[in-house]
Amino acid sequence: MSIIDLKNALVKDTVSRGSVFVSEPAQVRSGRKNDFAVGQFCDKNVQVDFKIWDEVTFLPLIKNGPGVYDTEVVGSEYNDQKYLTVRSIQPSTSGYTKADFLDAIPDFMLEANWRDVFSDLKQLGLSDTCMQLINSTIEDPSLDSRFKTEGAAIRHHDNKIGGLFHHTTKMLRLLATIIQNNPELSASIDLLTYGIVVHDIGKVFEYDNLTVSDTWYASHRIRGIELLASLKDAIISAFDEPFYRQVQSIIAEHHGEYGDRPNTVAAAIVHYIDLLESQVTGIIQMQQAPGNEERLLTRDWGYLRPLKLSE
């Protein structure tokens, strides 16, 4: 049994059989007559919505959770939205693992971008003390070297191996530009840089190789604060307690109106940078998804006409 080509499978009325990967738990919803399940199949950088209309069919998926499955699907469409209708689905016996389905950002690109952005930040005034603290933080044994390999999300943006590292680097690039445009912020470059590096670091514990971890219910903000507490003495030794408390604020409040409201200017700035980077990356990935060649449906503005993108 081969891996299903999700793009080809989306063609209306096309029947496909093979293996698929489900990266997060399917959701059961109430319909007019019966419950049904919805979710996404993922393969490299392709994500496709699926629906299962029969409870007997979706029970194995609900019972076993994320993983590799063998399935039969048919391409479907409703209100111009393409999806796959699942006719059957069972845990896979094909021998595939989730590693066969995951997309990855090349290590050399991640490392080169990281070096480049810190070269820029140092020219803008980033201290050696902060750089040393950053290195010791991301190399902390509790992270098991996963800061550079975990995804930034399961869906939406940078949901790839190395995505968390990539998302963080892109935010630091935006920070460098913002400081160039607003040089008065250079007095707080250490705080803003360190805050961006650790703002999502708890995702190392919330996720497990682009699927939810067993303790997903303790969010990355909670786990990030927990990690920060273990580094409290080192952070205060390098800077001071107000610096440590400001970083706590950044981790806890960087979701803005979607979480605890920011109580510091630093948390507000990191929130704005995070929102811009994640939303732009997310809408580009959405446009690149199959079925969105002519128009794409967004939560905030309905249908949008796609933008020309480089290959």
PyMOL commands that set and color helices and strands:
alter all, ss='L'
color gray80, all
select helices_A, chain A and resi 6-9+55-64+98-100+107-123+128-138+141-143+146-148+163-181+183-199+203-206+220-230+232-238+241-253+256-258+265-288
alter helices_A, ss='H'
color red, helices_A
select strands_A, chain A and resi 15-22+27-30+35-43+46-52+67-78+81-91+296-298+302-304
alter strands_A, ss='S'
color yellow, strands_A
deselect
rebuild
show_as cartoon
